[in-house]
Amino acid sequence: MHMTLTTTRISPDWPCQVKTPGSYDWERSAAKWLRELVPSRYASYPALIRHPVLLARHAQLQVEQEIRVARTALQTARADLPRLGMPESVIEHTIKLYAAEVLQLQHIARSVRAVSQALAGHTAGR
């Protein structure tokens, strides 16, 4: 009997909360992680529960929108926050916060893409 072992190369962006593709229960761990990225009301939608690829697609859209929001907040902070009466120290802190958030969200977006591709490949192989 000859068995072929296939290995999935995990990208550096692969989320540590998600098991290795092909391992036991990895799709469930992927779906659990993806549900944490979308508004909680989506967790009960039957189509997203039954089809992790759809959940991954929605998570990607959600994260992309959050990136746009954080970028807008970053780009407008210096002009808008003084009008709200914010002191310079708060403005500078807020700008750093938004910049860090954009970087974090970009990393999450790459992670979602990696999980999406693995889920799509797994679904196509069925």
Disulfide bonds with the S-S distance in Angstrom:
none
